[in-house]
Amino acid sequence: IWTALMMPVGKVNVFGADSYNLLNSVTIGNMPAGITFSDDGKKVFVANGMSGSVTVIDAGTKMMIDTIITGQGTVGAFPGMHGMMYTDNEKNQTISIVNTMTNMMSDSIRTGFTPGMVSRNSMMNQLWVSDPVGAKIHYWTSNGSSYMHGGSVPVGVGAGAMTFSQDGKTCYVTNQDDNSVSVVDVTGLKEMMRIQVGEKPNGLIIRYK
């Protein structure tokens, strides 16, 4: 069990899932805001909000192995396509693309808006970014070496968390300021419906049996 302590001097505490004993405590950057594992489960990426960086931890040894400078206001690290990791940098309105094998930043996308969350649609080979203020979700396509902005879809105000259906054809978006979840047709690039769910929805997950 991995948990980030969101403090000026941030830490990641690791507990055993059976014993709940503390296995290790790793001092990282300032105000860590999220923990994500690489696709192979061997590395842990932690976004340090006030340090403009991402800490990389070896999941096996539970020791810090690297710190990657990304951008101001890094608040999330999300698994990406082609072995990459995406970070959203709110203050300088960019997405950093980090190579999970080399622990180096390989590219950066300037969004032109404050990003809410980054998500991959592997079936469509696309990178999606929510735009809370603009009430939109934007997408970029990738050819493996570069990213091109493909368009946007209007959704609710406060667009944040996103997740995709198993076939990648439907995107679900939480709209915090609209108290709703948008259901988006990915192929047709349009909002099909909006579900009222309650105040400030902040997360989504789909479970397949």
C-alpha positions in Angstrom: 0.0 0.0 0.0 1.6 3.2 -1.2 0.5 6.6 0.1 1.9 10.1 -0.4 2.0 12.6 2.5 1.1 16.0 1.0 3.5 18.2 3.1 6.1 20.9 2.4 8.7 18.1 2.8 6.8 15.3 1.1 7.1 11.6 1.9 5.8 8.3 0.4 5.0 5.6 3.0 4.8 2.0 1.9 2.8 -0.5 4.0 2.5 -4.3 3.7 -1.0 -5.2 2.4 -1.2 -8.2 4.8 0.5 -6.9 7.9 -0.1 -3.2 7.5 3.4 -2.7 8.8 5.4 0.3 7.6 8.0 -1.2 5.1 9.7 2.1 4.1 9.4 5.8 4.1 10.9 7.8 1.2 11.5 11.5 1.5 10.7 13.1 -1.9 9.7 16.6 -3.2 7.4 19.2 -1.9 3.6 18.6 -1.7 3.4 15.3 -3.5 -0.1 15.0 -5.1 -0.4 11.5 -6.6 1.2 8.1 -7.1 1.2 6.0 -10.3 2.9 2.8 -11.3 4.5 2.1 -14.6 2.7 -0.5 -16.8 5.2 -3.2 -15.8 4.8 -2.4 -12.1 8.5 -2.0 -11.5 8.6 1.8 -11.0 6.6 4.3 -9.0 6.1 7.9 -10.2 5.1 10.6 -7.7 4.2 14.1 -8.8 5.6 16.8 -6.5 3.3 19.8 -6.8 5.5 22.5 -5.3 8.8 21.2 -6.7 7.9 21.0 -10.3 9.2 17.5 -10.5 8.4 13.8 -10.5 10.2 11.3 -8.1 10.9 7.8 -9.4 11.0 5.0 -6.9 12.0 1.4 -7.4 8.9 -0.6 -6.5 10.9 -3.6 -5.5 13.6 -2.0 -3.3 11.2 0.9 -2.3 14.1 3.3 -2.7 14.2 6.6 -4.7 16.2 6.2 -8.0 15.6 9.5 -9.7 14.0 12.9 -9.8 12.8 14.3 -13.1 12.3 18.1 -13.5 9.0 18.6 -15.3 7.1 21.9 -15.0 5.6 24.3 -12.4 2.6 22.9 -10.5 3.0 19.2 -11.4 0.0 17.6 -9.8 -0.4 14.3 -11.5 1.6 11.5 -13.3 -0.4 9.2 -15.5 0.5 6.1 -17.5 0.9 6.9 -21.2 1.4 5.3 -24.6 4.6 3.8 -26.0 6.1 3.3 -22.5 5.7 6.9 -21.6 4.3 8.7 -18.5 2.4 12.0 -18.7 2.5 14.7 -16.1 0.1 17.7 -16.0 1.9 20.9 -15.0 -0.9 23.4 -14.1 1.1 26.6 -13.6 2.9 26.6 -16.9 0.0 24.9 -18.8 2.1 22.0 -20.2 2.1 18.2 -20.3 5.5 16.6 -19.8 6.1 13.2 -21.5 8.5 11.1 -19.5 10.2 7.9 -20.8 9.7 5.3 -18.1 12.7 3.3 -19.2 15.3 6.1 -19.1 13.6 8.3 -16.5 14.1 11.3 -18.9 11.6 13.8 -20.2 11.3 13.2 -23.9 8.8 15.9 -25.0 6.5 18.6 -23.7 3.1 19.7 -25.0 1.9 23.3 -24.4 -1.8 23.1 -23.9 -2.8 26.8 -23.8 -5.1 26.0 -20.8 -4.7 24.7 -17.2 -4.8 20.9 -17.6 -7.1 19.0 -15.2 -6.1 15.4 -16.0 -4.3 13.4 -18.6 -5.5 10.1 -19.9 -4.5 7.7 -22.7 -6.9 6.0 -25.1 -4.7 3.2 -26.2 -7.3 1.8 -28.6 -7.3 5.1 -30.5 -3.7 6.0 -30.0 -4.7 9.3 -28.4 -3.7 11.5 -25.4 -6.7 13.2 -23.8 -6.5 16.2 -21.5 -9.4 17.8 -19.5 -9.9 21.6 -19.5 -11.8 22.5 -16.3 -12.1 26.3 -17.0 -12.9 25.9 -20.7 -15.4 23.0 -20.0 -13.8 20.8 -22.7 -11.7 17.8 -23.2 -8.9 18.0 -25.8 -7.1 15.2 -27.6 -3.7 14.7 -29.2 -2.7 11.9 -31.6 0.7 10.3 -31.5 2.8 8.6 -34.2 5.3 7.4 -31.6 7.7 10.4 -31.9 5.4 13.5 -31.9 2.0 14.7 -30.7 -0.5 16.6 -32.8 -3.6 18.4 -31.4 -6.7 16.7 -33.0 -9.6 18.7 -31.5 -11.8 19.2 -28.5 -15.3 18.3 -27.2 -17.4 20.6 -25.1 -18.5 19.0 -21.7 -19.4 20.4 -18.3 -17.7 23.1 -16.3 -14.9 21.8 -14.1 -14.0 18.9 -16.3 -11.5 16.7 -14.5 -11.2 12.9 -14.2 -11.6 10.8 -17.4 -11.8 7.1 -18.1 -12.5 5.1 -21.3 -14.6 2.1 -22.1 -12.8 -1.1 -22.9 -13.1 -0.5 -26.7 -11.9 3.1 -26.3 -15.0 4.4 -28.1 -16.6 6.1 -25.1 -15.1 8.6 -22.6 -16.6 9.4 -19.2 -15.7 12.8 -17.7 -16.4 14.2 -14.2 -17.6 17.8 -14.2 -16.9 19.1 -10.7 -18.7 22.4 -11.1 -21.6 20.9 -12.9 -22.1 18.0 -10.5 -22.3 15.6 -13.4 -20.5 13.0 -15.6 -20.4 13.5 -19.4 -20.6 10.5 -21.7 -18.6 11.3 -24.8 -18.7 9.6 -28.2 -14.9 9.4 -29.0 -15.3 8.6 -32.7 -18.0 11.2 -33.3 -16.4 13.7 -30.9 -19.6 14.8 -29.2 -21.2 14.6 -25.8 -24.0 12.1 -25.9 -25.5 12.7 -22.5 -24.8 14.2 -19.1 -25.5 12.3 -15.9 -26.3 14.2 -12.7 -24.4 12.5 -9.9 -24.0 14.8 -6.9 -21.7 17.5 -5.7 -18.1 17.8 -7.0 -17.5 14.4 -8.6 -13.7 13.8 -8.5 -12.9 10.3 -9.7 -14.0 7.6 -12.1 -13.3 3.9 -12.5 -14.8 1.2 -14.7 -14.7 -2.4 -13.5 -15.1 -5.2 -16.0 -16.1 -8.7 -14.8 
